[in-house]
Amino acid sequence: MKKVLIITYYWPPSGGAGVQRWLKFVKYLRQFGWEPIIYTPSNPDYPQIDNTLTEDIPSGTEQIGIPIWEPYQFYKKFTGKKKSDKVHAGLLSEGKSSGWVEQISVWIRGNLFIPDARKFWIRPSVKFLRNYLSENKVDAIVSTGPPHSMHLIALGVKKKIKIPWMADFRDPWTDIDFYKDLKISAFADRKHKALEYEVISRCDAMVVVSRDMQENYLKMGGNNIHVITNGFDPDDMIGQQVVRDTKFSIAHVGSLPPNRNPKILWEALSELCGNQPDFKKDLEIKLAGNVDQSVIEDLIRYDLIGQLNRIDYVPHDQVGTMLRQSAILLLAINNSPNAKGILTGKFYEYLAAGRPVLAIGPADGDLARILEDSEAGSIAGYDDLEGIKKIIMEMYMKFKSNDLSVNPKGIDKYSRKNLTAELAKILNSI
């Protein structure tokens, strides 16, 4: 059994999307000849806690780590937040619109904390891991980001110890959708890009989650880049027979930040509600997770607040049931330059749930291709009002006739176990 050291910030009991990918890889790695060792902070500041996820960690998995210092207490004092408030990624503002204090905080985040607020963990981690690896042999190391400080830890180790290193990018670095919102100076931009290039040029292999990301990183100078998408774990969909919602429920699970707010959908639903009273009576908008205030304001503006069913964080062991209960599943892709390559983790769980997917995003992106191949749903453009209304009405009529269902094709390749087999091949190759 070969050993792999995995450097990750997100690990149970962290909830949210960031933890899922490597938790599931770790769950299945032993079946493909690799014993995982987890390196993660001993005192992280997670936005969400989900203790149910610890059940997926294989018995006897070694976990090591040292404390991390994060600047969030200063940020909370500066912005007037409570000590108990959680700080969410992606510039998510769940309260009122941000003022000048928030804007200054964003500038500090983008220009002083490079690559991110976990930068203060890099140097002590490199020192700790050098000592650890001098006494404990491993066959490879993996870093997964964001936060991209994890890659810089692996880079620091790589410079000191000759060891195969795979860098996993769950999201891009300088090409991420909110990078332009960080008010980054020309100097900081050069530093971000220089560090990014050093990582992608010095690692022995790169893994990304979409073809579009692969193409972009090849242009940046990366090499030996592999695509391993996110996926679903069939175990998460096992359970008693669910009872479908009696309402025509449109469900979204996960964060809805400003650049993912599907304004065109709210406009379409508003027009349909105005034209068809029965549709308005049947409609339910289920939003589970962190929702930006701009979404709530739009729902009020379009007179849809009465149809809103807002749900706080759903433990992951309950997500499968919620998805399978819903009439249709909403997938809103960030309206950003890298939209064609965005494939969120929850999309694959949507596929496994077997409910029709309504996606809003680019019709020529990676998501559109998979939707078409799997016949799991429909996608409409960001400004395609009539197209969205048509899709919704087709789904609604099937709902009324009790004939709303899909049977996604060819999705076994997205199972977490099969994806882990692909990952093990890459580790073997380096």
N, C-alpha and C positions, 0 to 999 in steps of 0.2 A: 504494500500500500504506500503510494507516494504521498508526500505531504505538501499542502499549499497554504501559505499564510495570506489571509484575506484582510486587507486594510479598509475598513468601512466606518463611517461615522454613524450611520443608521443601523440599529440592531435592536431586536426586542429587549425591553418592552416598548420601543418606539413604534408608534402607529403610522399610518399614512402610506403614501405610495413609495417613498424612498427605500423602505426596508424590504419590500416584497421580493425584488429580483434576486438578491443574494441570499436571502433566507431560503428561498425555494431551491437555488443551486446547491446550497449547503445540505438541504434535506436529502438530495439525491446523489451527491458527489461520491459517496462511498461505493455506490453500486457500479461506478465506473473507474474504480481504482485509486481514488484520491481522498485523503483524510484532511478535512479542513481545520485550520486553526484561525480563530477570529481575533483580530486586533481592533479594539474599539474603545472609546473613552469610558472611563469608570464613573464619570459624573456629568453626562451630557445634558443639554437643555433642549429636550424634545418638544416640538409643538403639540404632539399628541401622544398619548399612552394607550397601548392595547396589549394587555397582559395575555390575551388569548393566543397571541402569535408565538409565545414561548413553546407552545405544544408542538410546533413544527421543527424545533431544534433537535437534531438526533441526540440520543442519550450518549453522554461521555464526550461531547464536543468540547475541545479545549478553547477557553476564552481568556485572553490576556488584555491588559490595557493599563493606562496611567491616567491621572486626572487631566482635564482640559480646562484652560481658562478661556472664557468667552465674554465678550464685551456687552452682553445683553442687559446686565443690571445698569450699566451707565446709560445705555440706550433708553431703557425704561424710565430712568430718572429724568433724562433730557426731554423725553416726549410726554412726561406726565402719566405714564402707565403704571399700573400696580405691579408689585413684585411678582404676584401670582399670574399676571397676564402672560400668554404665550405669544411668541414672535413667529409669524408664518413666513415661509419663503415666497418668492414671486411677487413681492411688493403688494401683498394682499391687505387691503384696508377694509376691515369688517365694520368699522364704525363710520363716523362722519368723514367727509373728504379731508385729505391731509392738507395741513397748512405749511407755513414756512419752516417750522421746526422739523416736520417730517421730511421736507425737501432737503434741509441741511443734513439730516441723518442719512438720506439716500446718497448724497454727494460723498459723505464720509465713507459709507459702505463701498462705493465704487472706486474711490481714489486712494484711500488709506488702508483699507483691508483687502490687500491683493494676495491671493485671488478671492478670498472670502474671509468671513469673521472667524474661521477656525485656523487661521494662519499661525496663531500663537502655539498651536499644538505640533507644528511641523518639526522644529528643532529638537524639543525634548523627545519626540517620538522616534526620530532618526537615531538619537543616542541610545534610547531604550532598546530599539530593535537591533541595533548593531550588537549590543551586549547579549541580547536574547539569542540571536542567530549564531553567535560565536559558541554557544553551548547547546543549541538545539538545531539540528540540521533540518532544513526544508528543501524541497525540490523546485519550488517556484513561489513567487509572490504575485498577488493581485491587488490592484488598487481600484476602487470604484467611486466615481464622482458623478454629480456634485455631492458634497462640496469638493472642489478640485484640489483643495489642500491635501486630500488623501493621495493624489497623484504625486504631489511634491514630496510627501513622506517617502513614497516608494522610490522616487528619483534620487533622494538623498541616500537611501539605503543602497541603491544600485551603484552609485558613485563610489561607495566604500567596499561593497562586497559583490563579487561576480556571481550573480544569481539571475536566472530567467525571470522576466517581469512582464506581466500582461496588464494593460490599462483598459479598464472598462468604462465607457462613457454612456451613462444612462440618459444624459442630456448633453448637448454641446456646451462649450465653454464660452468663447467670445461670440458664438453664433446663436446663443440662446435668446429666446424671444424678448426677454426684458433687459438684455444687456444695454440696449440703447436708452433705456429709462434710468440708468444708474448715474447719469450726468458725468460720464467719465471724461477726464481731460485727455489731451493728446499724449501727454507723458504717461499717464496711467494706462491708456490704451496700448501703447507700445510695450509696456511692461507685462500686461496681461498676455498679449500675443507672443511675446518672447518666451514667457514661461510655458505657454501652451505648446509652442513649437518644440521646446526642449523636451517636453513630455512625449509628444507624439513621434519625435524623431529618435528618441533614445530607448523607448520601451521595445521589447522583443516582439510583442504582438499587441494589436489594438482590437477591441470589440466595441461595436456600436449597435444601436437598436433599429436602424433603418438603412435602406439603400441610399437615400438622399444624404444622410450623415456620412456614410462611407465615401460617397463621391466628393463631398465637401472637404473631408479630412485628407483625401488623396491629393486634392488641389493644394492643401496647406503644407504638404510635405510628409504626411504620415505614410507608413508602409506596413505591409502584412496586416491589413485591416479586414476584419471579419464581421459579418452581420449575424448577430443572434438577437432576435426580437425578444420583447417581453412575452409573457404567455399566461396560461391558466393552469391551475392544479385541479385535476378532476376530483381530488379529495374534498375541495372546497365546495363542490356542487352536490355532494352526497348528502342526503337527508330525506325526511319524510316528504310525501307528496304535498306540494304547496297549493294553496287556494288562491286563484287569480284575483286581482283587485276587481271590484265591481265597477270602479270608475275607469275611464279612459286615462290611465295614469302614464304620464311622460316622466321618467325617472332619470335623474343625473346623480351619480355617486362620485364624490371627490370635490376638490376645490374649484370654485368659479371666480378666478381673478378678473380684473377689468378687461384684459385683452382676450378673454375667453367668453365674455358675456355675449350670448347670441341674440343681439338686439333684433335681428331680422325675424327670428322665431317668435319673439314676443309680439312683434307687429303682426305676423301672420295669424297667431292664435287670437289676437284681439279682433282682427277682422272676421275670422271664422265665428267667434263668439257673438259678434254683433249681427252677423247674418243668420245664425242658426242657434236659437235658444236652447235646443236639446243638446247641442254640442257643448255649450257653456255649462249646462247642468252636469254633463258627464265628465267634463275635463278636470283632471287633477295634475298639478305640477309638483312633483316630488324632488326636492333638492336636498341631498344628504351630504353634509360636510361643510367646509368653510365657504361662505358665500359673500362676495364683495358687496358693499353697500350700493354700488352702482346697479347691481342686478335688482336689488329690492326696489330701488327708485324707479327703474324701468317697469317693473311689474305693477307698481302703483300707477305710473303714467299711462300704461296700457290697460288699466282696469282689470288686472289679472290677480291682484293680491288675494282676492277671495278664493281663488283656485289653488293658492300656494299651500303646500304641506312641507314646511321646513323641518328638517331632521338634523339633529346634531350628529357628531361622529358616530358611525356605525361600526362596532367591533367586526373584525374581518371574518370571524366565524358566522356572522349573521348576514354578510353582504350577499352571498349566493342566494339565500332565501329571498331577500328583498328584490334582487334582480329578476328572479324567476317569477315572482308575484306580479311584477309590473306589466302593463300593456306593451309599452315600447320604451326603448332605452336611448337616451339622448347623449350624443357625443359631440361636444363643441371643440373644434380645433382652434388654437390661438391664431388670430388674424395677424400674422407676423411674416417676415421675409423667409423664415425657415419652415413655413407651414407644411410644405409638401413632404417633409421628412418626419413630421411629428406622428408618433405612434404611441399613445399613452398606454400604460400598463392595464388600465381598466378595460380598454377595448377588447382585449383577449378574454377577459372574464365575461364581458358582454356576449362574445361569441359562444362561450361555453354555456351561458344561461339559456340559450335557445329562444330568445325574444327578439323581435325585429329591432334593428338599430336605425335610428334617424341621426345621421351625421351632418354637420355643417362645417364645410371646409373646402379645400381645393379639389376640383373634380379630376385633376391629373396627378394627384399625390399618391404616396405609398398606401395611405388608408383607403382611398377610392379603389385601388387595385385589389386589395385584399377583400374589401366588401363585395366587389364584383365577382371575384373568384369563388368566394364562399357562399354567395347568394344569401347573405345574412341581413341585408337591409339596403337603405338608399342614402345617397349623399346629395346635398344641394349647396350651391355657392353662397358666399357671405351676403350677396345682394340679390339672390334669386327668390324674391318674395312669392311669385306665382308658383315656382317650382316647389317651394316648401309647402305651400298651401295644398298643392295637388298631392304631394306625398302623404301629408297628414290626413287628408280626406280619404285617400285610398285605404290607409291603415284604419281610420275610424270606421269606415263602412264594413271592413272585415271584422272589426271589434264588435260592431252591432249585430253582425250575423254569426258571431261566435266562431269565426274562421281566421283569427289573427294569430299566425304562428309561422315559424321558419325552422328549417332543418339545415343548419350550416354545413357546408361540404368541405372536406379536406382540412379540417382544423386540428387533427391529431398532431401534426408537425409543430403546433404551438403549445403542446402540453409541456409542463415544466420538466418532466422526466426526459423527454426527447430532446429538449433544448440543452439540458445538462449533459447529455451524451455528446452533443456538438461542442460544448465548452471543454469537456474532457479531451476531445481530439486536439483542440488547440493547445491545451496545456501539455499534452504528450508531445506535440510537435516542437515546442520550445524547450 
